Amino acid sequence: MRRLTMMTGAVLLALIAVLPRAAAADGPGAPAETVQEAAAPGQYLGDCTELAELAGYLRQAAEGNNELRAAYRRWEASVSRAARADVLPDPMFNFGYYTTPLETRGGPARYKYGLSQSLPFFGKLGFKEQMALREADGVKAQMDGLKLSTFYEVKRVYYEYAYLARAIDITTESMELLRYLERIATARYTTGSASHADIIRPQVELGRIEDRLYSLKDLRAPLVARLNALLGRPAETAIPPPPSIPVMVATEPDSTLFAELPTNNPQLAYWDAVVGMEQAGRDLAERAYYPDFTFGVDVTEVDKARTPGVIGDGRNPIMTSMSFNIPIWQEARGAAVDESQARILAAKRSRAGLEQKLRADLELALYKYRDAGRKIHLYRETLVPKAEQALGVTLEAFTSSAATSLDLIDTERTLLELKLDYSRALTDQAQRLAEIETLVGRELPCEFHGSILEPTRLEP
């Protein structure tokens, strides 16, 4: 807070007591919050000491989130399915018994047995394998997308929890200030220098802010339960309020992010896999015009001939065979090819439409990120310091009967809203950066500037 030179000594001490975070500074535009100027070491979230707790939560989510673990098992299943997609059909063993022996020159035939093996036409097994592999790629892309969205949700809830802690602190400070104003108004009313309305107005405002404080505190439990659910922990597990959120300035240009989005985004990778799978399916459908073959060997067991000296007496005849299907239903096979081609075009269109949507989402996220950064600078350097200065001037005027309690309450309400908006802008910037990382599919290098949200006094 800028030094309020026009305030009396008693009022200045009282104001500093109820606003302990206001830092006295010389010169216009002094920051309203104590900001550490040194940037945190490293460029990534895991290197920032202020977000070490968040990095730990992300590791817990990667290991304990039930949806992620289920997605990993689905990917394992798809890989196992692809491993057996190019295996030949099992060979067939056949056995036949003559209830009445078949008389042959070499002797009566009792039974026969044989083996047969079906062989799909050249390329069919390979295309089946390609379809299974592309399907596994799609499941892997879905798992990667789920991991990114889970990490985003962890960050979003974590930053929202940090904002909640700061909002409770700011609202509590405002209540303390209003109680102080009520005491001043009561003292002036007893001396006849203030009206009864000067006492009622702070009490009404105090009740309104107290109701807001209760609502903020009630929000803790849902946020904690949500974060625990993302980490795969019991909902009642205690989570301390986040100690700080630094200002994170991304160091990569927008052009790099837009260039990487088509190749890094898991949702687009999923549709790439779908296109590949449908193309392999079309090639397989085209192979259906050709027949599959079955080769076999049969042996007939023959007893000794009833007449001695017969050529081939008791010799078991062996027969080899070959069969194939006749693909005469060409219209059905042509329809299957047309269906596969339509699926390919649909998948390509879906991917193109999704890429356009994701580019628009990235453009909007970048705008909101930059807008939040602009508001951070505006609130910290200009609006909050001026509102604190205005509060000090109005408070001094009120103590000297030059201003009413309504003027003081309006000034206090403006300061409260600006401080909350300032904290909201800090949270929005962090959340939008997390959204951008989700869209581009990787963590972005940043410059971390200071600890903006200070340790909360929120009770555990």
C-alpha positions as CSV (number, residue, x, y, z in Angstrom):
1,M,0.0,0.0,0.0
2,R,1.3,3.5,-0.7
3,R,2.1,5.6,2.3
4,L,-0.9,7.5,3.4
5,T,0.8,10.7,4.4
6,M,-2.4,12.7,5.2
7,M,-3.8,10.2,7.7
8,T,-3.4,10.8,11.4
9,G,-1.0,8.6,13.4
10,A,-3.8,6.7,15.3
11,V,-5.8,6.0,12.1
12,L,-2.7,4.9,10.2
13,L,-1.8,2.4,12.9
14,A,-5.3,1.1,13.0
15,L,-5.5,0.7,9.3
16,I,-2.1,-1.1,9.2
17,A,-3.3,-3.4,11.9
18,V,-6.4,-4.5,9.9
19,L,-4.5,-4.6,6.6
20,P,-1.3,-6.4,7.6
21,R,-0.3,-7.3,4.1
22,A,-0.2,-3.7,2.9
23,A,3.3,-2.7,2.3
24,A,4.3,1.0,2.7
25,A,6.2,2.3,-0.3
26,D,7.3,5.6,-1.5
27,G,6.3,6.9,-4.9
28,P,3.2,6.4,-7.1
29,G,2.1,3.0,-8.3
30,A,3.7,0.9,-5.5
31,P,2.5,-2.7,-5.6
32,A,-0.4,-3.6,-3.3
33,E,1.1,-7.1,-2.5
34,T,4.5,-8.1,-1.4
35,V,6.1,-9.7,-4.5
36,Q,9.3,-11.7,-4.6
37,E,11.2,-10.3,-7.5
38,A,13.5,-13.3,-8.0
39,A,12.2,-15.9,-10.5
40,A,11.9,-19.5,-9.3
41,P,14.6,-21.8,-10.7
42,G,14.0,-23.7,-13.9
43,Q,11.5,-23.3,-16.6
44,Y,8.9,-26.1,-16.0
45,L,6.3,-26.7,-13.3
46,G,8.4,-29.4,-11.6
47,D,11.3,-26.9,-11.2
48,C,9.2,-24.2,-9.5
49,T,9.5,-24.5,-5.7
50,E,6.2,-22.7,-5.2
51,L,4.4,-25.3,-7.2
52,A,6.2,-28.4,-5.8
53,E,3.0,-29.5,-4.1
54,L,1.1,-29.3,-7.3
55,A,3.8,-31.4,-9.1
56,G,3.4,-34.0,-6.4
57,Y,-0.4,-34.0,-6.9
58,L,0.1,-34.6,-10.7
59,R,2.4,-37.6,-9.9
60,Q,-0.3,-39.0,-7.6
61,A,-3.0,-38.5,-10.3
62,A,-0.8,-40.3,-12.8
63,E,-0.5,-43.3,-10.5
64,G,-3.7,-43.4,-8.6
65,N,-6.5,-41.9,-10.8
66,N,-8.9,-44.8,-11.4
67,E,-10.0,-43.6,-14.9
68,L,-6.3,-43.4,-16.0
69,R,-5.6,-46.9,-14.7
70,A,-8.7,-48.2,-16.5
71,A,-7.6,-46.6,-19.7
72,Y,-4.2,-48.1,-19.4
73,R,-5.7,-51.6,-19.0
74,R,-7.9,-51.0,-22.1
75,W,-4.7,-50.1,-24.0
76,E,-3.0,-53.3,-22.8
77,A,-6.0,-55.3,-24.0
78,S,-5.9,-53.6,-27.5
79,V,-2.2,-54.4,-27.8
80,S,-2.8,-58.0,-26.9
81,R,-5.6,-58.2,-29.5
82,A,-3.3,-56.8,-32.2
83,A,-0.6,-59.4,-31.3
84,R,-3.0,-62.2,-32.4
85,A,-4.6,-60.4,-35.4
86,D,-2.3,-62.0,-38.1
87,V,-2.4,-65.5,-36.8
88,L,-3.7,-68.2,-39.1
89,P,-6.9,-70.0,-38.3
90,D,-6.5,-73.2,-36.2
91,P,-6.0,-76.4,-38.3
92,M,-9.0,-78.7,-38.4
93,F,-8.8,-82.4,-37.5
94,N,-11.5,-84.6,-38.9
95,F,-12.4,-88.2,-38.0
96,G,-15.0,-90.5,-39.6
97,Y,-16.0,-94.1,-38.7
98,Y,-17.8,-96.5,-41.0
99,T,-20.7,-98.1,-39.2
100,T,-20.7,-100.6,-42.0
101,P,-17.2,-101.4,-43.2
102,L,-16.6,-100.1,-46.7
103,E,-15.4,-103.0,-48.8
104,T,-12.4,-102.1,-51.0
105,R,-10.0,-104.3,-53.1
106,G,-7.3,-103.8,-50.5
107,G,-9.6,-104.7,-47.6
108,P,-12.6,-103.3,-45.6
109,A,-12.2,-99.6,-44.6
110,R,-13.0,-99.0,-40.9
111,Y,-12.5,-95.3,-40.4
112,K,-10.6,-92.3,-41.7
113,Y,-9.0,-89.2,-40.3
114,G,-7.2,-86.1,-41.6
115,L,-5.9,-82.5,-41.1
116,S,-6.9,-79.4,-43.0
117,Q,-5.6,-75.8,-42.8
118,S,-7.3,-72.7,-44.2
119,L,-5.1,-70.0,-45.7
120,P,-6.7,-66.6,-46.3
121,F,-5.8,-64.9,-49.6
122,F,-2.5,-63.0,-49.7
123,G,-2.6,-59.8,-47.7
124,K,-5.7,-60.4,-45.7
125,L,-3.9,-61.2,-42.5
126,G,-1.6,-58.3,-42.9
127,F,-4.5,-55.9,-43.3
128,K,-6.3,-57.4,-40.2
129,E,-3.1,-56.8,-38.3
130,Q,-2.9,-53.2,-39.5
131,M,-6.5,-52.6,-38.4
132,A,-5.8,-54.0,-34.9
133,L,-2.6,-51.9,-34.6
134,R,-4.3,-48.7,-35.6
135,E,-7.1,-49.5,-33.2
136,A,-4.5,-49.9,-30.4
137,D,-3.0,-46.6,-31.5
138,G,-6.4,-45.0,-31.1
139,V,-6.8,-46.4,-27.6
140,K,-3.4,-45.1,-26.7
141,A,-4.3,-41.6,-28.0
142,Q,-7.5,-41.7,-25.9
143,M,-5.4,-42.7,-22.9
144,D,-3.0,-39.8,-23.6
145,G,-5.9,-37.4,-24.0
146,L,-7.5,-38.6,-20.7
147,K,-4.1,-38.1,-18.9
148,L,-3.9,-34.5,-20.2
149,S,-7.5,-33.7,-19.3
150,T,-7.0,-35.2,-15.9
151,F,-3.8,-33.1,-15.3
152,Y,-5.7,-30.0,-16.5
153,E,-8.5,-30.7,-14.0
154,V,-6.0,-31.3,-11.2
155,K,-4.4,-27.9,-12.0
156,R,-7.7,-26.1,-12.4
157,V,-9.0,-27.4,-9.0
158,Y,-5.7,-26.7,-7.3
159,Y,-5.6,-23.1,-8.6
160,E,-9.3,-22.6,-7.7
161,Y,-8.5,-23.9,-4.2
162,A,-5.7,-21.3,-4.0
163,Y,-8.1,-18.6,-5.1
164,L,-10.6,-19.7,-2.5
165,A,-8.0,-19.5,0.3
166,R,-7.0,-16.0,-0.8
167,A,-10.6,-14.9,-1.2
168,I,-11.3,-16.0,2.4
169,D,-8.2,-14.0,3.6
170,I,-9.3,-10.9,1.7
171,T,-12.9,-11.1,2.9
172,T,-11.7,-11.7,6.5
173,E,-9.6,-8.5,6.3
174,S,-12.5,-6.6,5.0
175,M,-14.7,-7.8,7.9
176,E,-12.0,-6.6,10.3
177,L,-11.9,-3.2,8.7
178,L,-15.7,-2.9,8.9
179,R,-15.7,-3.8,12.6
180,Y,-13.1,-1.0,13.0
181,L,-15.3,1.4,11.1
182,E,-18.3,0.4,13.2
183,R,-16.4,1.1,16.4
184,I,-15.4,4.6,15.0
185,A,-19.0,5.3,14.0
186,T,-20.3,4.2,17.5
187,A,-17.8,6.4,19.2
188,R,-18.8,9.4,17.0
189,Y,-22.5,8.6,17.6
190,T,-22.0,8.8,21.4
191,T,-20.4,12.2,21.0
192,G,-23.2,13.4,18.7
193,S,-21.0,13.9,15.7
194,A,-22.6,11.1,13.7
195,S,-26.1,9.9,13.0
196,H,-27.6,6.5,13.7
197,A,-27.4,5.7,10.0
198,D,-23.6,5.9,10.3
199,I,-23.8,2.9,12.6
200,I,-26.4,0.9,10.7
201,R,-24.7,1.0,7.4
202,P,-21.4,-0.7,8.5
203,Q,-23.5,-3.3,10.3
204,V,-25.5,-4.1,7.1
205,E,-22.4,-4.3,5.0
206,L,-20.7,-6.5,7.7
207,G,-23.7,-8.9,7.5
208,R,-23.4,-9.0,3.7
209,I,-19.7,-9.8,3.8
210,E,-20.1,-12.3,6.6
211,D,-22.6,-14.2,4.4
212,R,-20.1,-14.2,1.6
213,L,-17.4,-15.5,3.9
214,Y,-19.6,-18.4,5.0
215,S,-20.3,-19.3,1.3
216,L,-16.5,-19.3,0.6
217,K,-15.7,-21.5,3.5
218,D,-18.5,-24.0,2.5
219,L,-16.9,-24.3,-0.9
220,R,-13.7,-25.9,0.6
221,A,-15.2,-29.3,1.1
222,P,-16.4,-29.8,-2.6
223,L,-13.0,-28.6,-3.9
224,V,-11.1,-30.9,-1.6
225,A,-13.4,-33.8,-2.5
226,R,-13.0,-33.1,-6.2
227,L,-9.2,-33.0,-5.9
228,N,-9.1,-36.2,-3.9
229,A,-11.2,-37.9,-6.5
230,L,-8.8,-36.9,-9.2
231,L,-5.9,-38.3,-7.1
232,G,-7.7,-41.6,-6.4
233,R,-7.9,-40.9,-2.7
234,P,-10.8,-40.9,-0.1
235,A,-12.9,-37.8,-0.3
236,E,-12.2,-36.9,3.4
237,T,-8.4,-36.8,3.0
238,A,-7.2,-33.4,4.2
239,I,-5.6,-31.1,1.7
240,P,-3.8,-27.9,3.0
241,P,-4.6,-24.7,1.2
242,P,-2.1,-24.0,-1.6
243,P,0.6,-21.6,-0.3
244,S,1.1,-19.6,-3.4
245,I,0.7,-19.2,-7.2
246,P,3.4,-17.5,-9.2
247,V,2.8,-15.5,-12.3
248,M,3.7,-17.8,-15.2
249,V,4.8,-16.2,-18.4
250,A,5.1,-18.7,-21.3
251,T,8.3,-18.2,-23.3
252,E,7.3,-19.8,-26.6
253,P,5.7,-17.8,-29.4
254,D,2.1,-18.5,-30.4
255,S,3.2,-19.6,-33.9
256,T,5.1,-22.6,-32.3
257,L,2.0,-23.6,-30.4
258,F,-0.2,-23.5,-33.5
259,A,2.4,-25.5,-35.5
260,E,2.6,-28.2,-32.9
261,L,-1.1,-28.6,-32.2
262,P,-1.9,-30.9,-35.3
263,T,0.9,-33.4,-34.3
264,N,0.8,-33.2,-30.5
265,N,-2.9,-33.1,-29.6
266,P,-4.1,-36.6,-28.6
267,Q,-7.6,-36.0,-29.9
268,L,-6.2,-35.5,-33.4
269,A,-3.9,-38.4,-33.0
270,Y,-7.0,-40.6,-32.3
271,W,-8.6,-39.6,-35.6
272,D,-5.3,-40.2,-37.4
273,A,-5.4,-43.7,-36.0
274,V,-9.1,-44.1,-37.0
275,V,-8.2,-43.0,-40.6
276,G,-5.4,-45.6,-40.7
277,M,-7.7,-48.3,-39.4
278,E,-10.4,-47.5,-41.9
279,Q,-7.9,-47.5,-44.8
280,A,-6.7,-50.9,-43.7
281,G,-10.3,-52.0,-43.5
282,R,-10.9,-50.8,-47.1
283,D,-7.9,-52.8,-48.4
284,L,-9.2,-55.8,-46.5
285,A,-12.6,-55.4,-48.1
286,E,-11.0,-55.3,-51.5
287,R,-9.2,-58.6,-50.8
288,A,-12.6,-60.1,-50.3
289,Y,-13.0,-60.4,-54.1
290,Y,-10.4,-63.2,-53.9
291,P,-11.0,-66.7,-52.6
292,D,-9.6,-68.3,-49.4
293,F,-8.0,-71.7,-49.7
294,T,-8.1,-74.8,-47.6
295,F,-5.6,-77.6,-47.9
296,G,-6.0,-81.0,-46.3
297,V,-4.6,-84.6,-45.9
298,D,-6.9,-87.6,-45.2
299,V,-5.9,-91.1,-44.3
300,T,-8.3,-94.1,-44.5
301,E,-7.6,-97.1,-42.2
302,V,-8.1,-100.4,-44.1
303,D,-8.0,-103.9,-42.7
304,K,-6.5,-106.9,-44.3
305,A,-8.1,-108.1,-47.5
306,R,-10.4,-111.1,-47.2
307,T,-8.7,-112.7,-50.2
308,P,-5.0,-113.4,-49.9
309,G,-2.5,-112.0,-52.5
310,V,-4.5,-109.0,-53.4
311,I,-2.4,-106.0,-54.6
312,G,-2.4,-103.3,-51.9
313,D,-3.6,-105.7,-49.2
314,G,-4.3,-103.7,-46.0
315,R,-2.5,-100.6,-47.3
316,N,-4.0,-97.3,-46.0
317,P,-4.8,-94.9,-48.8
318,I,-3.8,-91.2,-48.4
319,M,-5.7,-88.4,-50.1
320,T,-4.6,-84.7,-50.3
321,S,-7.3,-82.1,-51.0
322,M,-7.6,-78.4,-51.8
323,S,-10.8,-76.3,-51.7
324,F,-11.6,-72.7,-52.0
325,N,-14.7,-70.5,-51.7
326,I,-16.2,-68.9,-54.9
327,P,-16.7,-65.2,-54.4
328,I,-19.7,-64.8,-56.6
329,W,-21.7,-62.2,-54.6
330,Q,-19.8,-59.2,-56.0
331,E,-22.5,-56.6,-55.1
332,A,-22.1,-57.4,-51.4
333,R,-18.3,-57.1,-51.6
334,G,-18.6,-53.8,-53.6
335,A,-20.9,-52.5,-50.9
336,A,-18.4,-53.4,-48.2
337,V,-15.7,-51.4,-50.1
338,D,-18.0,-48.4,-50.5
339,E,-18.8,-48.6,-46.8
340,S,-15.1,-48.5,-45.9
341,Q,-14.4,-45.6,-48.3
342,A,-17.2,-43.7,-46.7
343,R,-15.8,-44.4,-43.3
344,I,-12.4,-43.0,-44.4
345,L,-13.9,-39.8,-45.7
346,A,-16.0,-39.4,-42.5
347,A,-13.0,-39.9,-40.3
348,K,-11.0,-37.4,-42.3
349,R,-13.8,-34.9,-42.1
350,S,-14.1,-35.4,-38.3
351,R,-10.4,-34.8,-37.9
352,A,-10.4,-31.7,-40.0
353,G,-13.4,-30.3,-38.1
354,L,-11.8,-31.1,-34.8
355,E,-8.5,-29.4,-35.8
356,Q,-10.4,-26.2,-36.7
357,K,-12.2,-26.3,-33.4
358,L,-9.0,-26.9,-31.4
359,R,-7.3,-24.1,-33.2
360,A,-10.2,-21.8,-32.3
361,D,-10.0,-23.1,-28.7
362,L,-6.3,-22.4,-28.6
363,E,-6.8,-18.9,-29.9
364,L,-9.4,-18.2,-27.2
365,A,-7.3,-19.7,-24.5
366,L,-4.3,-17.5,-25.5
367,Y,-6.5,-14.4,-25.5
368,K,-7.8,-15.2,-22.0
369,Y,-4.3,-15.9,-20.8
370,R,-3.0,-12.6,-22.2
371,D,-6.0,-10.8,-20.8
372,A,-5.5,-12.2,-17.4
373,G,-1.8,-11.1,-17.5
374,R,-2.9,-7.6,-18.4
375,K,-5.3,-7.5,-15.6
376,I,-2.7,-8.7,-13.1
377,H,-0.5,-5.8,-14.0
378,L,-3.3,-3.3,-14.0
379,Y,-4.7,-4.4,-10.6
380,R,-1.3,-4.8,-8.9
381,E,0.3,-1.6,-10.3
382,T,-2.6,0.8,-10.5
383,L,-6.1,0.0,-9.3
384,V,-5.5,-1.7,-5.9
385,P,-2.9,0.8,-4.7
386,K,-5.2,3.7,-5.7
387,A,-8.2,2.1,-4.0
388,E,-6.1,1.6,-0.8
389,Q,-5.0,5.2,-1.0
390,A,-8.7,6.3,-1.5
391,L,-9.7,4.2,1.5
392,G,-7.1,5.9,3.7
393,V,-8.2,9.4,2.6
394,T,-11.9,8.6,3.1
395,L,-11.2,7.1,6.5
396,E,-9.4,10.2,7.6
397,A,-12.2,12.3,6.3
398,F,-14.7,10.2,8.1
399,T,-12.9,10.6,11.4
400,S,-13.0,14.4,10.9
401,S,-16.7,14.3,10.0
402,A,-15.9,15.4,6.4
403,A,-17.3,12.1,4.9
404,T,-20.2,9.8,5.8
405,S,-20.2,6.1,6.5
406,L,-21.7,5.5,3.1
407,D,-18.7,7.1,1.4
408,L,-16.4,4.9,3.5
409,I,-18.4,1.7,2.8
410,D,-18.4,2.4,-0.9
411,T,-14.6,2.9,-0.8
412,E,-14.1,-0.3,1.2
413,R,-16.4,-2.3,-1.1
414,T,-14.4,-1.1,-4.1
415,L,-11.1,-2.2,-2.5
416,L,-12.6,-5.6,-1.6
417,E,-13.8,-6.2,-5.2
418,L,-10.6,-5.1,-6.7
419,K,-8.5,-7.4,-4.5
420,L,-10.8,-10.3,-5.3
421,D,-10.6,-9.5,-9.0
422,Y,-6.8,-9.3,-8.7
423,S,-6.7,-12.8,-7.2
424,R,-9.2,-14.0,-9.8
425,A,-6.9,-12.7,-12.6
426,L,-3.9,-14.6,-11.0
427,T,-6.0,-17.8,-10.9
428,D,-7.4,-17.3,-14.4
429,Q,-3.9,-16.9,-15.9
430,A,-2.7,-20.1,-14.3
431,Q,-5.8,-22.0,-15.4
432,R,-5.6,-20.8,-19.0
433,L,-1.9,-21.8,-19.2
434,A,-3.0,-25.3,-18.1
435,E,-5.6,-25.3,-20.8
436,I,-3.1,-24.3,-23.4
437,E,-0.8,-27.1,-22.4
438,T,-3.7,-29.5,-22.7
439,L,-4.4,-28.3,-26.3
440,V,-0.8,-28.5,-27.4
441,G,-0.2,-31.8,-25.7
442,R,2.9,-30.9,-23.6
443,E,4.1,-28.8,-20.7
444,L,5.3,-25.3,-21.7
445,P,8.5,-23.6,-20.5
446,C,7.7,-20.5,-18.4
447,E,9.3,-17.7,-16.5
448,F,8.1,-17.8,-12.9
449,H,7.8,-14.4,-11.3
450,G,7.5,-14.3,-7.6
451,S,5.1,-15.5,-5.0
452,I,1.8,-13.6,-5.5
453,L,-0.7,-15.4,-3.4
454,E,0.7,-15.4,0.1
455,P,0.3,-18.2,2.7
456,T,-3.3,-18.3,3.8
457,R,-4.6,-18.1,7.4
458,L,-7.3,-20.6,6.5
459,E,-7.9,-23.1,9.3
460,P,-7.2,-26.7,8.3
